[in-house]
Amino acid sequence: MYLHIGKDCVINDKNIIGIFNLDYIGNTREYKALYKRLIEERKIEKSPEKQEKTLILTKDKNKEKAYLTNIGVYTIAKRFI
């Protein structure tokens, strides 16, 4: 099944590793290191909106990718179920 995460972006829900609320993890050392690595490796897709609320990590055939979206974690979780 596929999950709509905002704008024109749809991802396969079988590839999702985790869905994280940026209000809780946004200022952590681990998130900053992960974000920096994903930017350097060009493995991150950003929402065109400035206010990003959620980080979604995916992995498909050993390829890691992350998505930042302005849709909240709880809304995405409702769509996921």
TORKOL-4160 file (C-alpha; in steps of 0.2 Angstrom, whole numbers, padded with zeros to 4 digits, m for minus):
81
<pt num="1" X="0000" Y="0000" Z="0000"/>
<pt num="2" X="0006" Y="0018" Z="m0003"/>
<pt num="3" X="0006" Y="0033" Z="0009"/>
<pt num="4" X="0003" Y="0051" Z="0004"/>
<pt num="5" X="0015" Y="0062" Z="0014"/>
<pt num="6" X="0010" Y="0079" Z="0006"/>
<pt num="7" X="0010" Y="0088" Z="m0010"/>
<pt num="8" X="0013" Y="0076" Z="m0024"/>
<pt num="9" X="0024" Y="0063" Z="m0014"/>
<pt num="10" X="0018" Y="0045" Z="m0011"/>
<pt num="11" X="0029" Y="0032" Z="m0004"/>
<pt num="12" X="0027" Y="0013" Z="m0002"/>
<pt num="13" X="0023" Y="0010" Z="0016"/>
<pt num="14" X="0033" Y="m0007" Z="0016"/>
<pt num="15" X="0049" Y="0003" Z="0015"/>
<pt num="16" X="0046" Y="0014" Z="0030"/>
<pt num="17" X="0058" Y="0012" Z="0044"/>
<pt num="18" X="0052" Y="0026" Z="0055"/>
<pt num="19" X="0041" Y="0041" Z="0057"/>
<pt num="20" X="0048" Y="0055" Z="0069"/>
<pt num="21" X="0041" Y="0071" Z="0076"/>
<pt num="22" X="0053" Y="0085" Z="0073"/>
<pt num="23" X="0047" Y="0094" Z="0088"/>
<pt num="24" X="0054" Y="0081" Z="0099"/>
<pt num="25" X="0070" Y="0076" Z="0090"/>
<pt num="26" X="0074" Y="0092" Z="0080"/>
<pt num="27" X="0087" Y="0098" Z="0092"/>
<pt num="28" X="0095" Y="0082" Z="0097"/>
<pt num="29" X="0113" Y="0079" Z="0092"/>
<pt num="30" X="0108" Y="0062" Z="0083"/>
<pt num="31" X="0096" Y="0071" Z="0072"/>
<pt num="32" X="0108" Y="0084" Z="0067"/>
<pt num="33" X="0121" Y="0072" Z="0063"/>
<pt num="34" X="0108" Y="0061" Z="0053"/>
<pt num="35" X="0102" Y="0077" Z="0044"/>
<pt num="36" X="0119" Y="0082" Z="0039"/>
<pt num="37" X="0124" Y="0065" Z="0032"/>
<pt num="38" X="0108" Y="0064" Z="0022"/>
<pt num="39" X="0111" Y="0081" Z="0015"/>
<pt num="40" X="0129" Y="0077" Z="0010"/>
<pt num="41" X="0123" Y="0060" Z="0002"/>
<pt num="42" X="0108" Y="0069" Z="m0006"/>
<pt num="43" X="0096" Y="0056" Z="0001"/>
<pt num="44" X="0083" Y="0068" Z="0008"/>
<pt num="45" X="0067" Y="0075" Z="0000"/>
<pt num="46" X="0061" Y="0091" Z="0007"/>
<pt num="47" X="0043" Y="0098" Z="0007"/>
<pt num="48" X="0042" Y="0115" Z="m0002"/>
<pt num="49" X="0034" Y="0123" Z="0014"/>
<pt num="50" X="0046" Y="0130" Z="0027"/>
<pt num="51" X="0038" Y="0122" Z="0042"/>
<pt num="52" X="0044" Y="0104" Z="0042"/>
<pt num="53" X="0035" Y="0094" Z="0056"/>
<pt num="54" X="0039" Y="0076" Z="0052"/>
<pt num="55" X="0054" Y="0065" Z="0046"/>
<pt num="56" X="0051" Y="0049" Z="0037"/>
<pt num="57" X="0065" Y="0037" Z="0035"/>
<pt num="58" X="0063" Y="0023" Z="0021"/>
<pt num="59" X="0074" Y="0009" Z="0015"/>
<pt num="60" X="0072" Y="0000" Z="m0002"/>
<pt num="61" X="0084" Y="m0012" Z="m0008"/>
<pt num="62" X="0098" Y="m0006" Z="0004"/>
<pt num="63" X="0095" Y="0012" Z="m0002"/>
<pt num="64" X="0091" Y="0024" Z="0012"/>
<pt num="65" X="0080" Y="0039" Z="0009"/>
<pt num="66" X="0072" Y="0052" Z="0020"/>
<pt num="67" X="0057" Y="0064" Z="0018"/>
<pt num="68" X="0053" Y="0080" Z="0027"/>
<pt num="69" X="0035" Y="0085" Z="0027"/>
<pt num="70" X="0024" Y="0098" Z="0035"/>
<pt num="71" X="0011" Y="0085" Z="0039"/>
<pt num="72" X="0011" Y="0080" Z="0057"/>
<pt num="73" X="0015" Y="0063" Z="0064"/>
<pt num="74" X="m0002" Y="0059" Z="0070"/>
<pt num="75" X="m0010" Y="0063" Z="0053"/>
<pt num="76" X="0003" Y="0052" Z="0044"/>
<pt num="77" X="0000" Y="0038" Z="0057"/>
<pt num="78" X="m0019" Y="0039" Z="0054"/>
<pt num="79" X="m0016" Y="0037" Z="0035"/>
<pt num="80" X="m0004" Y="0023" Z="0039"/>
<pt num="81" X="m0016" Y="0012" Z="0048"/>
